[in-house]
Amino acid sequence: MRLPGFTAGRRATASAVERRHAYQLVGSRNEVVRVCVEETQASMAVTVRLRKSNSSGEMSLRWWILGGASGEVEVSQGMTGACEATKLAGNALVTPFSLEGGEFVVTLVLPRSEEPFSRFGFNPTYVHSGRPVLSRPRDHSFFGVPLGFYPGTPFPLGAHRVEGDWFNFTLLSDGPVAPKLHLFETTSGGKGEPCAYELELDPTVNRTGGVWHCALRVPGGVDAYALSLPETHPVHGYKVDEEMVADPFGDDVAHTKVPSGGEKICTVSLLPRGEGQGEDIEEEWEEDGPLHHTLSKTVVLEMDLRREDGDQDGDGGVFEAVETAAVGLEDSGVTALAVRGLLSEETLTSVTSVANGLGSSAMKRLVASLHRMDLELFVQLDCLKLQSVAKAPHLNEGKAIQSLKESLRFLVTEYHLDGIFFLHAEKLTHGDSGVVLDRPPIVEDLCNDPVLQSTKMVAVPFGSHLLPREGVRGFPHWGRWAEMNSRFVTDMQDLFLQDDRSKVDLTKVSMRLTGSADLFQRWENGSYHLFAERPPCYGLNSVSSMDGLPFSQQVEQGSKKAKFSDSIRWALITAAFASQGVPLIRLLDLSNENWAEELAVFSKLASFRECYSDLIQQPSFDAPRDLRWHGVDALAEPKWEMPPPAPLELPVGSPLEEPLACQVGELRYIGMSFWSESKLDAVYAGFNGNDTDVLVTLPEPQLGHRWVVVLDSGRLELSLTNESTAASPEYLMKPKSSILLVMQRP
């Protein structure tokens, strides 16, 4: 297998050429300079050839060595032995060219140094009109070629093992200053100071556009690397600062002290493992792939497993926690897990590190295990973190677009991910100076990317006013993006948490229960990216916002509603399962204290949705369905509008006081029922936002049928038994509760 960036020579003897690479450089006066570097075990031979139209004048080569990443010029009297007639002249060595076949040629034999990586810098010098002239490239003050490392290839991004100890490194950096590559071992293993090497890439041969790349043989003991990306002056382009960071496109990361880092703990990337190291899953992994579940049948459980101290380094506990949770959720009805904490938020593609550095293998084992359980895996990415890692002013900047697309392609293909949640998705719509873009390029590119065409992409904006057109039509989607339905959370919580005398718009509540047509239905006028229709299942309905506290902490302790907290929580969960859209339940919204009971009720709701999904979930908003709305009296619709306030206060004991109290109860109650075409299957869901009991009249069931309680959030004990509980024609609902009924034969 040929390694990138060099050609191998024959190994006839110990002094034979081991590696050879040729470079062709162009000077500012269009002169062509050819350089050949040949490596043996003991030395490096550098041959420079230059052809000029006028070959009569004398020419010499000014040259020096640039050591390591410091870029310091190394010249000494001892280096004059590289070639006969070489002389030391100030901060450079000078060697005359010889004329061979119309070409000026000079060959230097440099002994191997302790520093394995350096650069050979030079300027051919000739005399023109009696004055010495230096030949140099157009964009630099001198020519340079690498010694000990090679150009490599510009793809794929990150570090990849080519063969044996040879690696190809590729990174994105559009600045004019060359980045640096640091190599070291994460621990000395009790043998003293860890080894460390640095090299600065050459802007001529190690760069293709905005991609920097090199190939090299990693010295023994090295198992980690990091990058120093220079920060340049925005106007003049010179370097003002630099920071050592992990490779944004690395596989595994670790937190460790590195040489020259002092006591500071740095995040570094680990080199990809060789064959047989952490690859015990490869045979099984080849048969694995995304599950491609239908979104309309999906039930998502969201969990955030980041440690409170922000440290993600550990012993693989995150992966074990997800797998343990998945085993516990067997037969619960959950079809997908949305997890935050599996990926390092300090890079674009690295998974959370584990003690032995095999995070990528642990990730593959986890995905394969979840897929065997028929569970999809959605990872959560924070767009604020992505922008910080990409070191871009915004995510619609050219380099950031390329970085994000490449990283998502890598994650989906490498780890067989089923979907991706984009937290702070509003950042995907911003441009220069925070301007909100109506058609953000990165969002449109991800919609049309062929690698991501089967991947579920979910936008989770934290602030609709930061979206195009102030979020009236939600996230720009082109009919492709699913979206976290924040309006569902707001309007459903208002029904239960607002004061009894406060106005509750039941028309908004009905809109949320039927899929939020104001957000997802097609509009006749407008551009496709915002007004194309999305199916109702493209909205994810939750009890609480993913950027906020769990619901139990949103209800003030000691308040009037605190005693109804559990009833309201399960009423909201019921609404998520009974409405059009995808139910997403945060793990934080389930109680750990009574986990067995919580899981039993949850499973009952999931089973209900699976059985009656054809009634609840429709393929489009225009699909025919038998949906009926009910007030406290089943024969009347809910009170859609709040009546005007009475001009005078009613005296205590007034005969009108009781009817008005009943009227207020009607204002905060809404019921709905779905009926099959044959009218033999039906579902009834009712939501009581009052602080008092409400006596509800149920719709008349079909002859020979009755209403059976699936869940009463005010009487959870009814859902914890295996016996069916029939609902009477007049059903007394507890305060701040919901009921979910199905029509069955006795």
C-alpha positions in Angstrom: 0.0 0.0 0.0 1.5 3.4 -1.0 1.5 5.9 1.7 0.2 9.4 0.9 2.7 12.1 0.1 5.9 10.2 -0.7 7.3 7.3 -2.7 9.3 4.5 -1.2 12.7 3.7 -2.4 14.4 0.4 -2.7 15.9 -1.2 0.5 18.8 -2.9 -1.0 21.2 -1.9 1.8 21.1 -0.1 5.1 22.1 3.1 3.4 19.6 2.8 0.6 16.9 5.4 0.1 13.9 4.6 2.3 11.6 7.4 1.3 11.7 9.9 -1.5 9.5 12.9 -2.4 9.7 15.5 -5.1 8.3 19.0 -5.0 7.9 21.5 -7.8 7.7 25.2 -6.7 7.1 28.4 -8.7 8.9 31.6 -8.0 7.7 35.2 -8.2 9.3 35.5 -11.7 7.7 32.3 -12.9 11.0 30.4 -12.4 10.4 26.7 -11.7 12.3 25.2 -8.7 12.3 21.4 -8.2 13.3 19.9 -4.9 13.8 16.2 -4.2 14.2 14.9 -0.6 15.6 11.4 0.0 15.7 9.8 3.4 18.1 7.1 4.6 18.6 5.8 8.1 21.5 8.1 8.7 20.8 11.2 6.6 18.6 13.3 4.4 19.7 14.4 0.9 18.1 17.5 -0.5 18.6 18.3 -4.2 17.5 21.6 -5.6 17.2 22.1 -9.3 16.6 25.4 -11.1 16.3 26.1 -14.8 16.7 29.7 -16.1 16.4 31.0 -19.6 19.8 32.7 -19.1 22.1 30.1 -17.7 25.4 32.1 -18.0 25.5 33.8 -14.6 26.6 32.3 -11.4 24.0 31.2 -8.9 24.1 30.1 -5.2 21.7 28.7 -2.7 21.0 30.4 0.6 19.5 27.9 3.0 18.8 27.1 6.6 16.8 24.7 8.8 13.6 25.7 10.5 13.4 23.6 13.7 10.1 22.1 15.0 7.1 24.3 15.6 9.1 27.2 16.9 10.3 28.0 13.4 13.7 29.1 14.7 16.4 29.3 12.1 19.1 26.7 12.8 22.5 27.4 11.2 26.0 26.4 12.4 29.5 25.9 11.3 29.0 22.2 11.6 26.4 22.3 8.9 28.9 23.4 6.2 29.8 19.8 5.7 26.5 19.3 3.9 28.2 20.1 0.6 31.6 21.2 -0.6 32.2 24.9 -0.8 29.4 25.6 1.7 30.0 28.7 3.8 28.3 30.3 6.8 27.1 33.7 5.9 25.2 35.4 8.8 21.9 33.7 9.5 22.2 31.4 6.5 24.5 29.0 4.7 25.5 29.6 1.1 26.3 26.8 -1.4 27.1 27.5 -5.0 25.1 25.8 -7.8 26.7 23.6 -10.4 25.5 23.6 -14.0 24.4 20.2 -15.3 22.7 19.9 -18.6 21.3 23.4 -18.6 20.1 23.2 -15.0 21.5 24.7 -11.9 21.8 21.9 -9.4 23.0 21.6 -5.7 22.8 18.5 -3.5 23.0 18.8 0.3 23.4 15.8 2.6 22.1 16.6 6.1 22.7 14.3 9.0 19.8 13.1 11.1 19.0 15.3 14.1 17.3 14.5 17.4 14.3 16.6 16.1 12.4 14.3 13.7 10.4 17.1 12.1 11.7 20.3 10.6 11.6 22.4 7.4 14.2 23.2 4.8 14.1 26.9 3.9 16.0 28.4 1.0 16.4 31.2 -1.6 18.2 30.7 -4.9 20.4 33.7 -5.5 21.7 35.1 -8.8 23.2 38.3 -10.0 21.2 40.7 -12.2 22.7 43.9 -13.4 25.5 43.6 -10.9 23.1 43.2 -8.0 22.2 40.0 -6.1 18.6 39.0 -6.5 16.8 36.4 -4.3 14.3 34.1 -5.9 11.2 33.5 -3.7 7.6 32.4 -4.1 4.8 34.9 -4.7 3.2 34.6 -1.3 6.2 34.0 1.0 9.6 35.4 1.6 11.4 32.0 1.0 10.8 28.6 -0.4 10.3 25.7 2.1 9.9 22.0 2.0 9.2 19.7 5.0 11.8 17.3 6.4 10.6 14.2 8.2 7.0 14.7 7.2 5.2 14.9 3.8 2.3 16.7 2.1 -0.3 14.0 2.7 -3.8 14.2 1.4 -6.6 16.8 2.0 -9.2 14.2 2.8 -10.7 12.9 5.0 -10.6 15.4 7.8 -9.0 14.4 11.1 -6.2 11.8 11.8 -6.3 8.5 10.0 -4.0 5.6 10.2 -2.6 4.8 6.7 -0.3 1.9 7.4 1.7 0.8 10.4 2.8 3.9 12.3 2.0 6.2 9.4 -0.8 8.7 9.8 -2.5 11.4 7.7 -3.5 14.5 9.5 -6.0 17.0 7.9 -7.6 20.1 9.4 -9.5 23.2 8.4 -7.9 26.6 8.8 -8.5 29.5 6.4 -6.1 31.9 8.1 -2.8 33.0 6.4 -0.6 31.7 9.3 0.3 28.0 9.3 -1.2 25.9 12.2 1.0 23.6 14.3 0.7 19.9 15.1 1.7 18.7 18.5 2.5 15.0 19.2 2.9 13.5 22.7 2.0 10.6 24.9 -0.6 11.1 27.5 1.4 9.5 30.2 5.0 8.7 30.8 4.2 5.4 32.4 6.7 6.1 35.2 9.6 6.5 32.8 10.1 10.2 33.3 8.8 13.1 31.2 6.4 12.2 28.4 7.9 12.7 24.9 6.6 15.6 22.9 7.1 16.8 19.3 6.0 19.9 17.4 5.9 20.8 13.8 4.7 23.8 11.8 3.1 23.0 8.5 4.5 24.5 5.4 2.1 27.0 3.6 3.3 25.9 0.2 3.2 22.1 0.2 0.9 21.3 3.2 -2.0 23.4 2.1 -4.9 23.0 -0.3 -7.2 26.0 -0.2 -8.5 26.2 3.4 -7.4 22.6 4.2 -4.0 21.9 5.8 -2.6 18.3 5.6 0.5 16.2 6.2 1.6 12.6 6.5 4.2 11.4 8.9 5.5 8.4 10.8 4.6 8.8 14.5 7.5 8.3 16.8 7.3 5.5 19.3 5.3 6.2 22.5 3.1 8.9 20.9 -0.6 8.2 21.4 -2.1 11.7 21.3 -2.0 14.9 19.4 -3.4 18.5 19.5 -3.5 21.5 17.2 -2.4 25.1 17.6 -4.7 27.2 15.5 -3.3 30.8 15.2 -5.6 33.7 15.8 -4.8 36.4 13.3 -5.3 40.2 13.1 -8.7 40.8 11.3 -7.2 43.5 9.1 -3.4 42.9 8.7 -3.5 39.1 8.9 -0.5 38.6 11.2 -0.7 36.2 14.2 -1.7 37.7 17.5 -2.3 34.6 19.6 -2.7 30.8 19.4 -4.4 28.2 21.5 -3.7 24.4 21.7 -7.0 22.5 21.2 -8.1 19.0 20.4 -8.8 18.1 16.7 -12.4 19.1 15.9 -12.6 16.0 13.7 -10.9 13.5 16.1 -12.4 10.2 17.1 -11.5 10.1 20.8 -10.5 12.7 23.3 -8.8 12.7 26.7 -8.2 15.2 29.4 -4.6 15.2 30.5 -1.5 17.3 31.4 0.7 17.7 28.4 4.4 18.8 28.2 4.8 22.6 28.2 1.2 22.9 29.4 2.2 23.4 33.1 -0.4 22.4 35.6 -3.3 23.1 33.1 -5.4 20.1 32.1 -5.8 20.1 28.3 -8.2 18.4 26.0 -6.3 16.3 23.4 -7.2 13.9 20.7 -6.1 10.3 20.8 -4.6 8.7 17.7 -6.8 6.1 16.0 -6.1 2.6 17.4 -4.4 0.0 15.3 -5.9 -3.3 14.2 -7.0 -5.5 17.0 -7.2 -2.6 19.5 -10.8 -2.0 20.4 -12.1 -3.5 17.2 -13.8 -6.5 18.7 -17.1 -5.2 17.4 -16.2 -4.8 13.8 -17.8 -8.0 12.6 -21.1 -7.2 14.3 -20.8 -3.5 13.3 -20.7 -4.4 9.6 -24.2 -5.8 9.9 -25.6 -2.8 11.8 -27.3 0.2 10.4 -29.8 2.9 11.1 -33.3 1.5 11.9 -35.3 4.1 9.8 -38.4 4.0 12.0 -41.4 5.9 10.8 -41.5 9.3 12.6 -45.2 9.1 13.2 -44.8 5.9 15.3 -41.9 7.3 17.4 -41.9 7.8 21.1 -38.8 9.6 22.4 -37.3 9.6 25.8 -34.8 12.5 26.3 -31.9 12.3 28.8 -29.1 14.6 29.6 -26.2 12.6 31.1 -23.5 15.3 31.3 -21.8 15.5 34.6 -22.7 18.5 36.7 -19.0 19.6 36.9 -18.9 19.6 33.1 -16.1 17.0 33.1 -16.9 14.3 30.5 -13.8 12.3 31.1 -14.4 9.0 32.9 -14.5 5.3 32.7 -17.3 4.9 30.2 -20.1 5.4 32.7 -22.1 7.5 30.2 -22.3 4.6 27.8 -23.2 2.1 30.5 -25.9 4.4 31.9 -27.6 4.7 28.5 -27.5 0.9 27.9 -28.8 0.2 31.5 -31.6 2.7 30.9 -32.4 1.1 27.6 -32.6 -2.4 29.2 -34.9 -1.0 31.9 -37.2 0.5 29.2 -37.8 -2.8 27.5 -41.5 -3.2 26.7 -42.1 0.4 27.8 -43.1 1.6 24.4 -40.1 3.9 23.9 -38.8 3.7 20.4 -36.0 6.2 20.5 -33.5 7.8 23.0 -32.4 11.4 22.6 -29.2 11.6 24.6 -26.9 14.5 25.4 -23.5 13.7 26.8 -22.3 11.0 24.4 -20.3 13.4 22.3 -17.6 15.7 23.5 -18.7 19.3 23.3 -15.0 20.4 22.8 -14.8 18.9 19.3 -17.1 18.3 16.4 -16.9 14.5 16.0 -15.3 13.0 19.2 -17.3 10.9 21.6 -17.1 11.2 25.3 -13.7 9.8 26.4 -13.3 6.7 28.6 -10.3 5.6 30.7 -8.7 3.5 28.0 -9.3 6.0 25.2 -11.7 3.7 23.3 -14.7 6.0 23.3 -15.4 5.4 19.7 -15.5 1.7 20.2 -17.8 2.1 23.2 -20.1 4.3 21.1 -20.4 1.6 18.4 -21.1 -1.1 21.0 -23.8 1.1 22.5 -25.4 1.9 19.1 -25.4 -1.8 18.1 -26.9 -2.8 21.4 -29.7 -0.2 21.1 -30.5 -1.3 17.6 -30.7 -4.9 18.7 -33.4 -3.7 21.2 -35.1 -1.9 18.3 -34.3 1.5 19.8 -33.2 4.4 17.7 -30.4 6.8 19.0 -30.7 10.5 18.5 -27.6 12.5 19.7 -28.0 16.1 20.8 -25.6 18.8 19.5 -25.5 22.3 21.0 -25.1 24.8 18.2 -23.5 27.3 20.6 -20.7 24.7 21.2 -20.4 23.9 17.5 -19.8 27.6 16.7 -17.2 27.9 19.5 -15.4 24.8 18.3 -15.5 25.9 14.6 -14.1 29.3 15.8 -16.4 31.0 13.4 -18.3 34.3 13.9 -21.5 32.4 12.9 -22.5 29.0 11.5 -23.3 30.3 8.0 -19.7 31.4 7.4 -18.0 29.3 4.7 -15.5 27.4 7.0 -18.2 26.7 9.5 -20.6 25.3 6.9 -17.9 23.0 5.6 -16.9 21.9 9.1 -20.5 21.2 10.2 -21.4 19.3 7.1 -18.3 17.1 7.2 -18.7 16.4 10.9 -22.4 15.4 10.6 -21.6 13.2 7.6 -18.9 11.5 9.7 -21.1 11.0 12.8 -23.9 9.5 10.7 -21.8 7.2 8.7 -19.3 6.2 11.4 -21.8 5.6 14.2 -25.0 4.7 12.3 -26.9 7.5 14.0 -30.7 7.6 13.5 -31.2 11.3 14.2 -29.7 14.5 15.5 -31.2 17.1 17.7 -29.8 20.7 17.2 -30.1 22.6 20.5 -30.0 26.4 20.1 -31.1 25.8 16.5 -31.7 29.5 16.1 -27.9 29.9 15.7 -28.2 28.0 12.4 -30.2 30.9 11.0 -27.9 33.8 12.0 -25.4 35.6 9.8 -23.0 38.5 10.2 -23.5 40.7 13.2 -26.3 38.4 14.4 -28.6 39.2 11.4 -31.4 36.6 11.1 -31.2 35.1 7.6 -34.5 34.2 5.9 -32.8 31.4 3.9 -29.8 30.3 5.9 -27.3 28.4 3.7 -26.3 25.8 6.3 -29.9 24.7 6.9 -30.6 24.4 3.2 -27.4 22.5 2.6 -28.2 20.0 5.3 -31.7 19.5 3.8 -30.2 18.6 0.4 -27.2 16.6 1.6 -27.3 13.1 0.1 -25.5 11.5 3.1 -28.0 12.9 5.5 -31.2 12.3 3.5 -32.4 9.4 5.7 -31.3 11.0 9.0 -34.0 12.6 11.2 -33.0 16.2 11.9 -34.8 18.0 14.7 -34.5 21.7 15.4 -34.7 22.8 19.0 -34.7 26.6 19.0 -34.4 28.4 22.4 -36.4 31.5 21.5 -38.8 31.7 18.5 -38.2 35.5 18.2 -34.7 34.7 17.0 -35.9 32.8 14.0 -36.8 34.2 10.5 -39.9 36.3 10.6 -39.9 36.1 14.4 -40.7 32.4 14.3 -44.3 32.8 13.0 -43.7 29.8 10.7 -41.1 28.2 13.0 -37.7 27.0 11.9 -36.9 27.3 8.2 -37.4 23.7 7.1 -37.9 23.2 3.3 -40.4 20.5 4.3 -37.5 18.4 5.7 -36.8 19.5 9.3 -38.8 18.3 12.3 -39.1 20.8 15.2 -39.6 20.9 18.9 -43.1 22.4 19.4 -42.5 25.1 22.0 -46.1 26.3 21.5 -47.4 23.0 22.7 -45.5 23.4 26.0 -46.6 27.0 26.5 -50.3 26.7 25.7 -50.8 23.4 27.5 -49.1 24.6 30.6 -51.2 27.8 30.5 -54.3 25.7 30.7 -53.2 24.2 34.1 -50.9 26.8 35.6 -52.7 30.1 35.0 -55.0 31.4 37.7 -58.6 30.3 37.5 -59.9 33.7 36.7 -57.2 34.3 34.0 -58.2 34.0 30.4 -57.2 30.7 28.7 -57.6 30.6 25.0 -59.0 27.1 24.3 -58.7 27.6 20.6 -54.9 27.5 21.1 -55.2 24.4 23.2 -57.3 22.7 20.5 -54.6 23.7 17.9 -51.9 22.1 20.0 -53.9 18.9 20.5 -54.5 18.5 16.8 -50.9 19.0 15.6 -50.3 22.8 15.6 -51.5 23.5 12.1 -50.4 27.2 12.5 -46.8 25.9 12.6 -46.8 22.9 10.2 -49.7 23.2 7.8 -49.0 24.5 4.2 -49.7 28.1 3.4 -50.7 29.2 0.0 -48.5 32.3 -0.2 -44.9 32.4 0.7 -41.5 30.8 -0.1 -41.1 27.0 0.1 -38.5 27.0 2.9 -41.1 28.3 5.4 -44.5 27.6 3.9 -44.2 24.0 2.6 -46.4 21.6 4.5 -44.9 19.2 7.1 -46.9 16.3 8.4 -48.2 16.7 12.0 -45.6 14.1 13.1 -42.8 16.6 12.4 -43.7 18.4 15.7 -42.3 17.0 19.0 -44.6 17.6 22.0 -43.1 17.7 25.5 -44.2 18.5 29.0 -41.4 21.1 29.6 -38.9 22.9 27.4 -35.6 21.3 26.8 -33.8 24.5 27.8 -35.7 24.8 31.1 -36.2 23.2 34.4 -38.2 20.0 34.7 -41.9 20.5 35.3 -41.8 19.6 38.9 -39.4 22.5 39.6 -41.6 25.0 37.7 -44.4 24.7 40.2 -43.6 26.9 43.2 -43.4 25.0 46.4 -46.2 26.0 48.8 -48.4 27.5 46.1 -52.0 26.5 45.6 -51.0 24.4 42.5 -48.1 22.5 44.2 -50.5 19.9 45.7 -51.7 19.2 42.1 -48.2 19.0 40.7 -48.3 15.2 39.9 -51.8 15.4 38.5 -50.8 18.3 36.2 -47.6 16.5 35.2 -49.4 13.4 34.1 -52.1 15.5 32.4 -49.4 17.1 30.3 -47.9 13.7 29.5 -51.3 12.5 28.5 -51.7 15.4 26.2 -48.4 14.6 24.5 -49.6 11.0 23.9 -53.1 11.9 22.8 -52.3 14.7 20.4 -50.9 14.7 16.9 -47.1 14.9 16.8 -44.3 12.9 18.4 -44.4 12.6 22.2 -41.0 13.5 23.7 -40.8 12.9 27.4 -37.8 14.2 29.3 -36.3 11.8 31.9 -36.3 14.7 34.3 -40.1 14.9 34.0 -40.4 11.4 35.4 -40.1 10.8 39.2 -37.2 8.7 40.4 -38.8 8.1 43.8 -41.6 5.9 42.3 -39.9 4.7 39.2 -41.7 1.4 38.9 -45.1 3.1 39.1 -44.0 5.9 36.7 -42.8 3.4 34.2 -46.0 1.3 34.4 -48.1 4.4 33.7 -45.8 5.5 31.0 -45.9 2.1 29.3 -49.7 2.1 29.5 -49.8 5.4 27.6 -47.3 4.2 25.0 -49.3 1.0 24.5 -52.5 3.1 24.1 -50.8 5.3 21.4 -49.5 2.3 19.5 -53.0 0.7 19.4 -54.9 3.9 18.5 -52.2 5.7 16.4 -54.4 5.4 13.3 -57.1 7.5 15.0 -54.7 10.0 16.6 -52.0 10.5 14.0 -52.9 11.6 10.5 -50.6 11.7 7.5 -51.5 15.3 6.8 -53.8 18.1 8.1 -56.1 17.6 5.1 -56.7 14.0 5.8 -60.4 13.2 6.6 -61.1 12.3 10.2 -64.0 12.2 12.6 -62.9 14.6 15.4 -65.4 16.0 17.8 -65.0 18.7 20.4 -66.8 18.6 23.8 -67.4 20.9 26.7 -68.4 19.9 30.2 -71.6 18.8 28.5 -70.6 16.3 25.7 -73.4 17.7 23.5 -71.9 21.2 23.6 -68.6 22.5 22.3 -66.0 24.0 24.7 -66.3 27.7 25.5 -64.0 29.0 22.8 -64.2 32.6 23.8 -64.0 34.3 27.2 -67.1 36.3 27.9 -66.7 40.0 28.8 -66.3 40.7 32.5 -69.4 41.6 34.6 -69.7 45.3 35.2 -70.5 44.9 38.9 -69.3 42.5 41.5 -71.9 40.0 42.6 -72.9 40.2 46.3 -72.1 37.3 48.4 -75.0 34.8 48.4 -76.3 36.1 45.1 -78.4 33.5 43.3 -76.3 34.1 40.2 -73.1 33.2 42.0 -73.4 29.4 41.5 -74.2 29.5 37.8 -71.2 31.8 37.2 -69.0 29.4 39.0 -70.2 26.6 36.8 -69.6 28.8 33.8 -66.0 29.5 34.9 -65.5 25.8 35.2 -66.6 25.4 31.6 -64.2 28.0 30.4 -61.2 25.9 31.5 -62.3 22.5 30.3 -61.8 21.0 26.8 -62.6 17.5 25.6 -62.1 15.8 22.3 -63.0 12.4 20.8 -61.7 10.6 17.8 -63.9 8.1 16.0 -63.1 5.4 13.5 -64.9 5.2 10.1 -67.0 2.3 11.4 -67.7 4.2 14.7 -66.7 1.0 16.6 -63.4 2.5 17.9 -63.2 5.8 19.7 -60.9 7.7 22.0 -61.9 10.5 24.4 -59.5 12.9 26.1 -60.6 15.6 28.5 -58.5 18.3 30.3 -59.7 20.1 33.4 -57.7 23.2 34.1 -59.9 24.3 37.1 -58.9 24.2 40.8 -62.2 22.4 41.5 -63.9 19.2 40.6 -65.9 19.2 37.4 -68.7 16.8 36.6 -68.3 15.9 32.9 -70.9 14.3 30.7 -69.3 11.8 28.3 -70.3 11.2 24.7 -72.8 8.4 24.2 -70.9 5.2 23.3 -72.0 2.9 20.5 -74.6 0.3 21.4 -73.0 -2.6 23.3 -69.9 -0.5 24.2 -68.7 1.5 27.2 -66.0 4.0 28.0 -63.0 2.4 29.8 -60.4 4.5 31.7 -56.9 4.3 30.3 -55.5 7.1 32.6 -57.0 9.5 35.1 -54.2 11.8 36.2 -56.2 12.7 39.3 -56.6 9.0 40.2 -53.4 7.3 39.1 -54.2 4.2 41.1 -56.8 3.3 38.5 -54.0 2.9 35.9 -51.8 0.7 38.1 -54.2 -2.2 38.0 -54.7 -4.8 35.3 -58.4 -4.6 35.6 -60.5 -2.4 33.3 -62.3 0.5 35.0 -65.5 1.5 33.3 -66.4 5.2 33.3 -69.9 6.3 34.2 -71.9 8.5 31.7 -71.2 11.4 34.2 -67.6 11.4 35.2 -66.3 13.5 38.1 -62.9 14.9 37.2 -60.5 16.0 39.9 -58.9 19.5 39.8 -56.0 20.1 37.4 -56.4 16.7 35.8 -57.0 14.8 32.6 -58.8 11.7 31.6 -58.1 9.3 28.7 -60.8 6.9 27.7 -61.3 4.3 25.0 -64.5 2.8 23.8 -64.7 -1.0 24.2 -67.1 -3.9 24.5 -67.8 -5.1 28.1 
